[in-house]
Amino acid sequence: MFVFVLAVVFKLFVIQFVQGDKYRDLAEKRTVKNVEIPANRGNVYSADGSLLATSIPKYDIRFDALTPSARTFEKYLIPLCDSLSKYSGKPSAIYQNALRKARANKNRYYLIARNISYSNYIRIRNFPMFSLGAYKGGLIVEQTTRREHPMGAIAHRSIGYERVDGEGNVTRAGIEGAYGQEYLSGVNGHRLKQKIGNGQWKPIADYNEVEPQDGYDLYTTIDVNIQDVAHHALLKQLEEYEADHGCVVVMEAKTGEIKAISNLGRNENGHYYERLNYAVGEAHEPGSTFKVMALMAALEDKVVDTSAIIDTKMGYKQFYGRGIYDTHGHGKISVARTLEVSSNIGLATIIDQGYSKQPQKFVDHLKDWRLDKPLGLPILGEGQPVIPSPGDKIWSKNALPSMAYGYNLKLTPLQTLTFYNAIANNGVMVKPRFVRSVKELDRVVESFEQVELKDRICSEKTLKEIQDILKNVVERGTGHSLYSPHFSMAGKTGTAQTEYWMKDWKENRRYISSFAGYFPADNPKYSCIVVIHKPSVKKGYYGADVTGPVFKRIAQKIFTDTPLIDEVEQLEFADAKIEKDFETYYEVAKTYKTIMPNVVGMPVMDAMALLENMGLKVKVNGVGEVRKQSINKGVKIAPNQTVVLNI
């Protein structure tokens, strides 16, 4: 027994002093842990300061039933339960029984309220007993944050989010996903918690070990009024034509600022919501909106001029054994007219005749306009454009004629709009911009300035010709149904077949309708693109019918809601007539003191001021310039003498 006791004492000594640090660390790890406190994510604002996304704090209130002393518990139990009753509407007796039972069961983590707002949290923490705090009153407060979008579903996908699943995989979409890590996230804090049994953890103190640092705020380029108009105009058209999905983007011509972007897709129940960011991420064959790029290349290379005559036959023509169709037969028309009426045959003929022997020259124009490259947007998931070159797998003899009217290549809606915006911006191609600045309260952390992708896309002559044609498309071309004598617009309709490679296409035809352009036509302020996929062919599928009305509704709404402002370039400006009148007045005033001057031809107000300063009394008949004076020039005058001026 003595030897056994010695062995036990020796083992205790080893555990206590030799292995003590090891076991103490192990015990602490199992009973105490450092819990990360997420920082409040920065807010996202529109251009005018409207809140687009914000983090709302939510609170769970729990009660450590063993912390209050017996005296404190009995003293404050009924007042506390009465306050909880007023808060929730439940009888006070229910709370009394529940809290007594929690104390009897030694419950140190009893739930009082879950997921409540800040104002309710402040209210509850001031209830009797809870107002004593964590150490005396047993109050346990746990804070979480939830991301809210005050604008609802409008631009939800473009504003975006940052989500982490159970396996730690992060999904970053839209503006929040692009700028979340660097600016919005902030720096997390830490707080010690102790295990109290049953897998529950209680904060050791009512303060944080390391306070979290909130994220910065983003100020976007989105205009909430334009966004609202664009969203509902697109939604109305999608519902009317029972389309699969669609998008609309409105860009400020000079700066490239995105003023509105809406992406709506249909769910199984037929309702539309912000399913995917189609404008940024979906590359597809653009169809007729690409004809502008094709014709611009031909004009720039002087392959044709706008007055040249092209034979479009009567709606059908073969190229290398494959037939190309027009909706209507146009016969022989000018080059300009081929674009106005959107003739597939006309554009295919122009490009094939001009570049069949040197196709790379045509492709080089497209690459020079950066149409083969993504725009380099900060938003993740930008679609990859496809511009084939001679020698590629998808290149064939029919490649050039097909590309001329928007097939055999791919662009995203935003890439197409960027090119049209360059036309509106007098040839300067600017990069689309979603964010203006990053701020910490009123301090600007970083500003995002305008970025030029290309200072000039073509010659002045070509640009003017294309601008005139795009204006005529609306006035007398395929977009004539959109024409308004009160408001000018310019743009190009587009109707492209999609999924035409599938076997059931003839029985179930699918199209992509689009319209890209800018407004007002003469002094563009905004550019806009509308793309709608798979509208019901029973109701219509042409660009002018499906997407054109969305463009027009947005343009007219912006135009009618925007006040006209006449800007004065400078307050001090020279007017030749006023300058001359003043010089005449000044010379006469210097020369004549006691002799009657000649005031015929002077403004009556100047003549009156001059003569009254000489001591004369002036009578005036009429308004305007002096035609006759009662005292002739050169006559000596006397003080208070009366002179009559006839106008």
Secondary structure per residue as TSV (DSSP state, phi and psi in degrees):
chain	resnum	aa	ss	phi	psi
A	1	M	-	360.0	-39.5
A	2	F	H	-62.2	-43.5
A	3	V	H	-64.1	-39.2
A	4	F	H	-63.6	-43.8
A	5	V	H	-61.4	-42.2
A	6	L	H	-60.7	-39.4
A	7	A	H	-64.6	-40.7
A	8	V	H	-65.1	-44.9
A	9	V	H	-61.7	-42.5
A	10	F	H	-60.8	-43.4
A	11	K	H	-64.0	-41.2
A	12	L	H	-62.2	-40.2
A	13	F	H	-61.7	-44.3
A	14	V	I	-63.3	-46.0
A	15	I	I	-62.9	-42.9
A	16	Q	I	-71.6	-45.1
A	17	F	I	-108.5	-32.2
A	18	V	I	-88.1	-49.0
A	19	Q	S	-103.8	13.9
A	20	G	H	-60.6	-46.9
A	21	D	H	-60.9	-40.1
A	22	K	H	-60.6	-48.5
A	23	Y	H	-73.7	-32.0
A	24	R	H	-65.2	-42.5
A	25	D	H	-62.1	-41.7
A	26	L	H	-63.7	-42.0
A	27	A	H	-65.4	-39.5
A	28	E	H	-68.0	-38.5
A	29	K	H	-63.6	-33.2
A	30	R	H	-81.8	-23.8
A	31	T	H	-112.3	-19.1
A	32	V	E	-131.4	135.5
A	33	K	E	-141.4	153.4
A	34	N	E	-93.2	109.9
A	35	V	E	-94.7	133.9
A	36	E	E	-78.5	134.2
A	37	I	E	-106.3	112.6
A	38	P	-	-61.6	137.3
A	39	A	-	-72.2	152.6
A	40	N	-	-67.4	125.5
A	41	R	-	-70.8	142.9
A	42	G	-	-63.9	157.8
A	43	N	-	-83.7	157.9
A	44	V	E	-117.0	126.0
A	45	Y	E	-117.2	157.9
A	46	S	-	-82.6	179.9
A	47	A	T	-62.7	-31.7
A	48	D	T	-95.9	9.5
A	49	G	S	92.6	3.8
A	50	S	-	-70.9	142.4
A	51	L	E	-79.1	123.3
A	52	L	E	-102.9	-33.9
A	53	A	E	-152.8	138.6
A	54	T	E	-151.4	157.9
A	55	S	E	-97.7	123.0
A	56	I	E	-101.7	122.8
A	57	P	E	-72.7	138.2
A	58	K	E	-125.4	149.0
A	59	Y	E	-129.9	140.5
A	60	D	E	-107.2	129.9
A	61	I	E	-108.0	124.2
A	62	R	E	-126.8	167.8
A	63	F	E	-132.7	125.0
A	64	D	-	-87.9	101.5
A	65	A	T	-71.9	-12.7
A	66	L	T	-94.8	-17.2
A	67	T	S	-67.3	-48.0
A	68	P	S	-64.8	144.2
A	69	S	-	-68.4	163.5
A	70	A	H	-58.5	-39.5
A	71	R	H	-66.5	-45.7
A	72	T	H	-63.0	-43.4
A	73	F	H	-60.2	-47.4
A	74	E	H	-69.9	-34.1
A	75	K	H	-67.6	-40.1
A	76	Y	H	-106.1	-3.0
A	77	L	H	-59.9	-53.2
A	78	I	H	-66.3	-45.4
A	79	P	H	-58.9	-37.4
A	80	L	H	-64.8	-46.5
A	81	C	H	-66.1	-34.7
A	82	D	H	-63.3	-40.3
A	83	S	H	-67.4	-41.5
A	84	L	H	-64.4	-34.5
A	85	S	H	-64.2	-43.6
A	86	K	H	-65.0	-34.0
A	87	Y	H	-70.3	-45.1
A	88	S	H	-101.7	-22.5
A	89	G	-	91.7	-4.9
A	90	K	S	-81.6	153.3
A	91	P	-	-62.0	146.3
A	92	S	H	-62.3	-32.8
A	93	A	H	-62.6	-34.9
A	94	I	H	-61.7	-44.1
A	95	Y	H	-67.1	-39.4
A	96	Q	H	-60.2	-47.4
A	97	N	H	-63.2	-41.9
A	98	A	H	-65.5	-42.5
A	99	L	H	-73.0	-36.0
A	100	R	H	-64.3	-41.3
A	101	K	H	-64.9	-39.7
A	102	A	H	-62.9	-38.4
A	103	R	H	-69.7	-40.1
A	104	A	H	-65.2	-36.7
A	105	N	T	-85.8	4.2
A	106	K	T	58.0	40.4
A	107	N	-	-80.2	117.6
A	108	R	S	-103.8	13.6
A	109	Y	-	-149.5	45.1
A	110	Y	E	-77.9	128.9
A	111	L	E	-77.7	125.1
A	112	I	E	-99.3	-49.3
A	113	A	E	-151.4	146.0
A	114	R	E	-123.5	139.4
A	115	N	E	56.6	48.7
A	116	I	E	-99.4	162.9
A	117	S	-	-77.7	170.3
A	118	Y	H	-62.9	-42.2
A	119	S	H	-63.2	-39.5
A	120	N	H	-70.5	-33.4
A	121	Y	H	-62.5	-45.6
A	122	I	H	-61.8	-38.7
A	123	R	H	-64.1	-46.3
A	124	I	H	-70.2	-37.8
A	125	R	H	-68.4	-13.6
A	126	N	T	-96.9	5.1
A	127	F	S	-68.1	156.1
A	128	P	T	-53.4	144.8
A	129	M	T	73.9	-49.3
A	130	F	G	-65.3	-27.8
A	131	S	G	-69.0	-12.8
A	132	L	G	-78.3	-12.6
A	133	G	H	96.1	-167.2
A	134	A	H	-74.7	-39.4
A	135	Y	H	-79.2	-34.9
A	136	K	H	-103.4	-33.3
A	137	G	H	-101.7	-9.0
A	138	G	-	76.3	15.6
A	139	L	E	-74.1	129.3
A	140	I	E	-121.9	124.2
A	141	V	E	-121.2	128.7
A	142	E	E	-124.2	126.3
A	143	Q	E	-106.7	136.5
A	144	T	E	-130.0	166.6
A	145	T	E	-124.0	148.8
A	146	R	E	-131.2	136.7
A	147	R	E	-82.6	128.8
A	148	E	E	-122.6	149.0
A	149	H	-	-120.7	98.6
A	150	P	T	-57.6	-26.2
A	151	M	T	-82.2	-1.2
A	152	G	T	74.7	-137.4
A	153	A	T	-79.3	-9.7
A	154	I	T	-66.2	122.4
A	155	A	T	59.9	22.7
A	156	H	H	-58.7	-42.3
A	157	R	H	-70.7	-36.2
A	158	S	H	-74.6	-37.0
A	159	I	H	-64.2	-42.9
A	160	G	-	83.7	-167.2
A	161	Y	E	-165.5	172.3
A	162	E	E	-137.8	111.8
A	163	R	E	-123.3	145.6
A	164	V	E	-121.4	125.6
A	165	D	-	-86.8	-177.3
A	166	G	T	-63.3	-23.6
A	167	E	T	-95.0	6.3
A	168	G	-	86.4	5.9
A	169	N	-	-77.1	133.9
A	170	V	E	-106.0	131.3
A	171	T	E	-110.6	123.6
A	172	R	E	-121.7	116.1
A	173	A	E	-122.3	150.6
A	174	G	H	62.8	-157.4
A	175	I	H	-64.8	-41.5
A	176	E	H	-62.5	-40.4
A	177	G	H	-67.3	-35.6
A	178	A	H	-72.5	-39.0
A	179	Y	H	-111.0	4.6
A	180	G	I	-64.2	-52.8
A	181	Q	I	-62.1	-43.1
A	182	E	I	-80.0	-35.7
A	183	Y	I	-122.7	-45.2
A	184	L	I	-78.7	-31.9
A	185	S	S	-66.5	-39.0
A	186	G	-	77.4	-165.8
A	187	V	B	-121.5	124.6
A	188	N	-	-69.3	152.6
A	189	G	E	-102.2	-174.9
A	190	H	E	-138.2	151.7
A	191	R	E	-149.2	135.5
A	192	L	E	-80.8	135.2
A	193	K	E	-128.5	149.9
A	194	Q	E	-116.9	139.7
A	195	K	E	-76.1	130.9
A	196	I	E	-119.1	15.4
A	197	G	E	102.0	159.0
A	198	N	T	57.1	30.5
A	199	G	T	71.3	15.4
A	200	Q	E	-103.0	145.4
A	201	W	E	-123.9	133.5
A	202	K	E	-117.4	136.3
A	203	P	E	-58.8	135.4
A	204	I	S	-73.0	-37.3
A	205	A	S	-130.1	164.6
A	206	D	S	-93.6	20.4
A	207	Y	S	-133.8	163.0
A	208	N	-	-89.3	142.2
A	209	E	S	-65.9	-45.2
A	210	V	B	-129.2	119.7
A	211	E	-	-72.7	136.8
A	212	P	-	-70.3	148.2
A	213	Q	B	-106.1	120.7
A	214	D	-	-64.7	152.6
A	215	G	-	-74.5	166.4
A	216	Y	-	-77.7	163.1
A	217	D	E	-97.7	143.8
A	218	L	E	-105.0	134.0
A	219	Y	E	-111.3	110.1
A	220	T	E	-86.3	178.4
A	221	T	S	-93.9	-2.0
A	222	I	-	-64.3	132.8
A	223	D	-	-101.6	115.5
A	224	V	H	-63.4	-31.0
A	225	N	H	-69.9	-46.6
A	226	I	H	-65.8	-38.9
A	227	Q	H	-60.3	-42.8
A	228	D	H	-63.7	-43.7
A	229	V	H	-63.1	-46.6
A	230	A	H	-63.4	-43.5
A	231	H	H	-60.1	-49.8
A	232	H	H	-75.5	-30.0
A	233	A	H	-66.5	-42.0
A	234	L	H	-67.2	-45.1
A	235	L	H	-59.3	-44.0
A	236	K	H	-60.0	-42.4
A	237	Q	H	-72.7	-37.4
A	238	L	H	-61.6	-42.8
A	239	E	H	-67.4	-40.9
A	240	E	H	-65.9	-38.5
A	241	Y	H	-100.2	5.8
A	242	E	T	51.1	44.2
A	243	A	-	-80.1	164.6
A	244	D	S	-76.6	-50.8
A	245	H	E	-162.2	169.9
A	246	G	E	-168.6	171.2
A	247	C	E	-149.2	159.0
A	248	V	E	-144.3	139.9
A	249	V	E	-133.1	134.1
A	250	V	E	-117.6	126.0
A	251	M	E	-122.8	141.1
A	252	E	E	-77.0	124.9
A	253	A	T	-60.6	-46.3
A	254	K	T	-71.2	-40.8
A	255	T	T	-101.5	-20.6
A	256	G	-	79.9	7.1
A	257	E	B	-68.2	130.7
A	258	I	E	-80.6	112.6
A	259	K	E	-89.3	-24.6
A	260	A	E	-158.0	142.9
A	261	I	E	-150.5	121.9
A	262	S	E	-129.9	133.9
A	263	N	E	-131.2	112.9
A	264	L	E	-124.4	130.4
A	265	G	E	-125.3	157.1
A	266	R	E	-94.8	137.3
A	267	N	-	-93.7	-173.7
A	268	E	T	-64.2	-26.2
A	269	N	T	-89.0	1.9
A	270	G	S	86.8	5.1
A	271	H	-	-91.0	149.5
A	272	Y	E	-104.1	138.5
A	273	Y	E	-149.6	170.5
A	274	E	-	-75.0	83.4
A	275	R	-	-79.2	-53.1
A	276	L	S	-141.0	161.2
A	277	N	-	-88.5	78.6
A	278	Y	H	-63.8	-36.7
A	279	A	H	-61.4	-36.1
A	280	V	H	-93.2	-39.0
A	281	G	H	-103.5	-13.8
A	282	E	-	-102.3	105.1
A	283	A	-	-90.1	132.2
A	284	H	B	-149.8	168.9
A	285	E	-	-68.2	120.7
A	286	P	-	-75.8	-22.3
A	287	G	G	73.2	-141.6
A	288	S	G	-67.0	-19.2
A	289	T	G	-64.8	-19.1
A	290	F	G	-79.8	-14.6
A	291	K	H	-60.4	-27.9
A	292	V	H	-62.6	-45.4
A	293	M	H	-63.3	-42.1
A	294	A	H	-62.6	-48.3
A	295	L	H	-67.1	-35.9
A	296	M	H	-62.8	-38.7
A	297	A	H	-62.9	-43.7
A	298	A	H	-64.4	-40.7
A	299	L	H	-67.7	-38.3
A	300	E	H	-67.0	-36.0
A	301	D	T	-86.4	1.0
A	302	K	T	59.3	30.7
A	303	V	S	-65.1	-38.0
A	304	V	-	-142.8	169.8
A	305	D	-	-123.5	167.8
A	306	T	T	-65.2	-20.1
A	307	S	T	-93.2	-7.3
A	308	A	-	-63.0	150.6
A	309	I	E	-98.7	131.7
A	310	I	E	-118.7	133.1
A	311	D	E	-89.9	107.4
A	312	T	-	-94.8	13.4
A	313	K	T	57.0	-146.3
A	314	M	T	-117.5	36.3
A	315	G	S	108.8	1.4
A	316	Y	E	-149.9	135.7
A	317	K	E	-154.8	141.9
A	318	Q	E	-95.1	138.1
A	319	F	E	-126.3	113.1
A	320	Y	T	53.9	43.0
A	321	G	T	84.9	-0.4
A	322	R	E	-119.0	132.6
A	323	G	E	-83.1	142.8
A	324	I	E	-120.7	136.2
A	325	Y	E	-114.0	151.8
A	326	D	-	-113.0	152.8
A	327	T	S	-63.1	-37.5
A	328	H	S	-131.5	151.8
A	329	G	-	-80.8	130.2
A	330	H	-	-116.9	-12.0
A	331	G	-	66.6	-141.3
A	332	K	E	-89.2	118.9
A	333	I	E	-137.2	166.1
A	334	S	E	-74.4	163.0
A	335	V	H	-59.3	-43.5
A	336	A	H	-60.4	-40.0
A	337	R	H	-69.1	-29.2
A	338	T	H	-60.2	-36.4
A	339	L	H	-78.3	-36.6
A	340	E	H	-60.9	-41.2
A	341	V	T	-95.6	1.1
A	342	S	T	58.4	54.5
A	343	S	-	-82.3	115.0
A	344	N	H	-60.7	-44.3
A	345	I	H	-63.2	-42.8
A	346	G	H	-60.6	-49.2
A	347	L	H	-69.0	-38.7
A	348	A	H	-62.1	-40.0
A	349	T	H	-64.7	-45.2
A	350	I	H	-59.5	-49.7
A	351	I	H	-71.8	-39.2
A	352	D	H	-66.8	-44.7
A	353	Q	H	-66.0	-35.6
A	354	G	H	-82.6	-27.1
A	355	Y	H	-130.8	3.3
A	356	S	T	-58.8	-31.2
A	357	K	T	-89.6	-13.5
A	358	Q	-	-143.7	64.1
A	359	P	H	-61.5	-29.2
A	360	Q	H	-63.7	-28.8
A	361	K	H	-63.3	-40.0
A	362	F	H	-66.7	-45.4
A	363	V	H	-63.0	-37.1
A	364	D	H	-62.1	-34.3
A	365	H	H	-61.0	-45.2
A	366	L	H	-63.4	-38.6
A	367	K	H	-72.1	-33.2
A	368	D	H	-64.7	-29.7
A	369	W	T	-85.5	7.5
A	370	R	T	65.6	22.4
A	371	L	T	-74.8	-11.3
A	372	D	T	-94.4	-0.1
A	373	K	S	-120.9	146.9
A	374	P	-	-62.2	158.5
A	375	L	-	-73.1	-14.1
A	376	G	-	76.0	40.3
A	377	L	-	-74.5	149.5
A	378	P	S	-69.1	-24.0
A	379	I	S	-67.4	129.3
A	380	L	S	-72.3	151.8
A	381	G	-	87.7	22.4
A	382	E	-	-64.1	135.1
A	383	G	-	-65.6	148.8
A	384	Q	-	-93.7	117.9
A	385	P	-	-69.6	154.9
A	386	V	B	-126.9	113.0
A	387	I	-	-123.3	103.3
A	388	P	-	-71.6	153.4
A	389	S	-	-122.5	157.9
A	390	P	T	-53.5	131.9
A	391	G	T	101.6	-17.4
A	392	D	S	-70.6	161.9
A	393	K	T	-61.5	-35.8
A	394	I	T	-89.8	9.6
A	395	W	-	-89.9	139.5
A	396	S	-	-152.8	-178.4
A	397	K	T	-61.9	-30.1
A	398	N	T	-85.0	0.4
A	399	A	H	-60.6	-48.9
A	400	L	H	-62.4	-52.4
A	401	P	H	-57.9	-37.0
A	402	S	H	-67.8	-44.2
A	403	M	H	-63.5	-30.8
A	404	A	H	-58.0	-32.4
A	405	Y	T	-118.0	27.9
A	406	G	T	91.2	21.1
A	407	Y	-	-115.4	169.8
A	408	N	S	65.3	24.6
A	409	L	-	-157.7	166.9
A	410	K	B	-139.3	140.1
A	411	L	B	-141.3	152.8
A	412	T	-	-84.5	158.6
A	413	P	H	-55.4	-39.1
A	414	L	H	-70.9	-31.8
A	415	Q	H	-68.1	-40.7
A	416	T	H	-63.5	-44.4
A	417	L	H	-62.6	-37.6
A	418	T	H	-59.7	-37.2
A	419	F	H	-70.1	-45.6
A	420	Y	H	-62.7	-36.0
A	421	N	H	-64.4	-33.5
A	422	A	H	-64.0	-36.9
A	423	I	H	-64.1	-43.5
A	424	A	H	-66.2	-29.7
A	425	N	T	-94.3	30.4
A	426	N	T	55.6	39.1
A	427	G	T	93.5	-6.3
A	428	V	-	-91.1	119.4
A	429	M	E	-93.3	118.6
A	430	V	E	-111.8	150.3
A	431	K	-	-77.4	134.2
A	432	P	-	-58.8	139.8
A	433	R	B	-130.7	129.9
A	434	F	-	-103.5	-23.3
A	435	V	E	-126.4	134.2
A	436	R	E	-88.9	-48.0
A	437	S	E	-157.3	163.5
A	438	V	E	-116.2	132.2
A	439	K	E	-131.5	151.5
A	440	E	E	-116.4	102.0
A	441	L	T	57.9	-117.7
A	442	D	T	-96.4	-2.6
A	443	R	E	-86.8	126.8
A	444	V	E	-80.4	117.8
A	445	V	E	-83.3	-43.0
A	446	E	E	-156.1	141.7
A	447	S	E	-113.8	146.6
A	448	F	-	-113.4	111.5
A	449	E	-	-91.8	169.2
A	450	Q	-	-63.8	137.0
A	451	V	-	-118.7	122.8
A	452	E	E	-88.3	123.8
A	453	L	E	-84.5	-31.4
A	454	K	E	-157.3	128.2
A	455	D	S	-75.6	-20.3
A	456	R	-	-158.8	123.5
A	457	I	S	-87.7	-19.7
A	458	C	S	-165.1	179.6
A	459	S	-	-71.3	162.3
A	460	E	H	-61.3	-39.1
A	461	K	H	-63.9	-49.6
A	462	T	H	-61.2	-42.7
A	463	L	H	-60.6	-44.5
A	464	K	H	-64.7	-39.7
A	465	E	H	-65.2	-43.4
A	466	I	H	-66.1	-40.7
A	467	Q	H	-61.0	-41.4
A	468	D	H	-65.1	-41.3
A	469	I	H	-65.7	-43.2
A	470	L	H	-63.7	-33.5
A	471	K	H	-68.5	-39.5
A	472	N	H	-71.4	-25.6
A	473	V	H	-57.1	-40.5
A	474	V	H	-79.2	-38.0
A	475	E	H	-75.3	-36.6
A	476	R	H	-146.2	8.6
A	477	G	S	-108.0	-147.0
A	478	T	T	-66.7	-18.8
A	479	G	T	-98.7	20.3
A	480	H	G	-60.7	-29.2
A	481	S	G	-65.3	-16.3
A	482	L	G	-92.2	-8.5
A	483	Y	-	-63.2	137.7
A	484	S	B	-134.7	128.9
A	485	P	T	-69.6	-14.2
A	486	H	T	-96.0	-11.9
A	487	F	B	-152.6	123.8
A	488	S	-	-92.1	138.1
A	489	M	-	-134.4	156.1
A	490	A	E	-137.8	143.9
A	491	G	E	171.6	-172.6
A	492	K	E	-137.9	132.0
A	493	T	E	-79.2	158.0
A	494	G	E	-146.8	133.9
A	495	T	E	-137.5	114.0
A	496	A	E	-124.9	140.0
A	497	Q	E	-72.5	144.9
A	498	T	-	-134.5	150.5
A	499	E	S	56.3	30.0
A	500	Y	T	-71.6	-11.2
A	501	W	T	-82.0	-9.4
A	502	M	S	-82.7	150.2
A	503	K	T	-64.1	-29.9
A	504	D	T	-92.6	14.7
A	505	W	T	-63.5	-40.6
A	506	K	T	-64.6	-34.6
A	507	E	T	-81.8	-26.4
A	508	N	S	-136.8	77.9
A	509	R	-	-71.1	137.1
A	510	R	-	-124.3	138.7
A	511	Y	E	-133.2	160.2
A	512	I	E	-117.0	119.0
A	513	S	E	-101.1	140.0
A	514	S	E	-149.3	159.8
A	515	F	E	-148.8	127.8
A	516	A	E	-128.3	136.5
A	517	G	E	-178.5	-159.4
A	518	Y	E	-153.4	166.8
A	519	F	E	-157.7	153.6
A	520	P	S	-61.7	158.7
A	521	A	S	-66.5	-36.7
A	522	D	S	-84.0	-31.9
A	523	N	S	-139.2	75.9
A	524	P	-	-60.1	133.5
A	525	K	-	-105.4	-39.4
A	526	Y	E	-132.5	150.2
A	527	S	E	-114.7	158.5
A	528	C	E	-155.0	144.4
A	529	I	E	-131.8	140.3
A	530	V	E	-127.7	128.2
A	531	V	E	-131.0	127.0
A	532	I	E	-127.6	125.0
A	533	H	E	-96.7	133.9
A	534	K	S	55.1	55.6
A	535	P	-	-69.0	158.4
A	536	S	-	-65.1	121.1
A	537	V	T	-66.4	-19.7
A	538	K	T	-69.7	-27.4
A	539	K	T	-99.4	-21.9
A	540	G	-	137.8	151.6
A	541	Y	-	-144.4	-1.6
A	542	Y	-	-72.6	145.7
A	543	G	H	-56.7	-40.3
A	544	A	H	-64.2	-31.0
A	545	D	H	-88.2	-38.4
A	546	V	H	-90.8	-53.7
A	547	T	T	-97.0	-28.1
A	548	G	H	-54.9	-46.1
A	549	P	H	-60.9	-31.0
A	550	V	H	-65.5	-46.1
A	551	F	H	-58.3	-47.2
A	552	K	H	-64.2	-41.9
A	553	R	H	-62.9	-42.3
A	554	I	H	-65.8	-46.9
A	555	A	H	-61.0	-47.4
A	556	Q	H	-69.0	-36.0
A	557	K	H	-66.3	-43.5
A	558	I	H	-63.6	-42.1
A	559	F	H	-63.9	-44.5
A	560	T	H	-74.4	-25.2
A	561	D	H	-90.6	-8.4
A	562	T	S	-98.6	118.3
A	563	P	-	-67.7	143.2
A	564	L	-	-79.9	129.9
A	565	I	-	-121.5	124.3
A	566	D	-	-94.3	114.1
A	567	E	-	-90.7	132.7
A	568	V	-	-90.0	116.5
A	569	E	S	-61.0	-42.3
A	570	Q	-	-154.6	150.7
A	571	L	S	-76.8	-30.4
A	572	E	-	-100.4	105.4
A	573	F	-	-133.5	154.9
A	574	A	-	-95.7	131.4
A	575	D	-	-116.8	121.4
A	576	A	H	-58.6	-43.2
A	577	K	H	-66.9	-43.6
A	578	I	H	-63.9	-41.8
A	579	E	H	-60.2	-42.1
A	580	K	H	-67.0	-42.1
A	581	D	H	-61.8	-40.6
A	582	F	H	-66.2	-42.9
A	583	E	H	-61.3	-40.6
A	584	T	H	-62.0	-46.6
A	585	Y	H	-60.3	-44.8
A	586	Y	H	-65.0	-42.5
A	587	E	H	-64.3	-44.0
A	588	V	H	-64.3	-42.4
A	589	A	H	-63.3	-35.4
A	590	K	H	-71.8	-34.7
A	591	T	H	-85.0	-43.4
A	592	Y	-	-103.5	122.7
A	593	K	S	-119.0	-45.8
A	594	T	S	-123.3	2.0
A	595	I	B	-116.0	138.2
A	596	M	-	-64.0	123.0
A	597	P	-	-85.4	171.3
A	598	N	-	-92.1	112.8
A	599	V	-	-108.5	6.4
A	600	V	T	-63.9	131.6
A	601	G	T	94.5	-12.1
A	602	M	S	-84.1	150.4
A	603	P	B	-58.4	140.6
A	604	V	H	-60.2	-34.3
A	605	M	H	-67.2	-38.5
A	606	D	H	-67.2	-41.7
A	607	A	H	-63.1	-42.0
A	608	M	H	-62.2	-46.3
A	609	A	H	-61.5	-42.2
A	610	L	H	-63.4	-48.9
A	611	L	H	-72.2	-36.7
A	612	E	H	-68.1	-32.8
A	613	N	H	-67.5	-21.2
A	614	M	T	-85.8	-0.8
A	615	G	T	95.5	7.3
A	616	L	-	-88.8	154.4
A	617	K	E	-96.5	128.9
A	618	V	E	-113.4	129.2
A	619	K	E	-113.2	134.5
A	620	V	E	-119.7	134.2
A	621	N	E	-116.5	98.4
A	622	G	S	108.8	-177.6
A	623	V	S	-133.4	138.7
A	624	G	S	130.3	-138.8
A	625	E	B	-94.7	149.5
A	626	V	-	-71.0	126.3
A	627	R	-	-101.1	-29.3
A	628	K	E	-152.7	143.4
A	629	Q	E	-124.3	142.2
A	630	S	S	-74.5	-25.9
A	631	I	S	-107.8	124.3
A	632	N	-	-70.8	157.1
A	633	K	T	-61.9	138.2
A	634	G	T	91.7	-8.1
A	635	V	-	-79.5	135.7
A	636	K	B	-70.0	138.1
A	637	I	-	-113.3	158.0
A	638	A	-	-115.0	153.5
A	639	P	T	-58.2	142.9
A	640	N	T	65.2	13.1
A	641	Q	-	-71.2	145.9
A	642	T	E	-96.3	134.7
A	643	V	E	-125.4	137.6
A	644	V	E	-106.6	128.9
A	645	L	E	-111.9	122.3
A	646	N	E	-101.0	133.9
A	647	I	-	-101.0	360.0
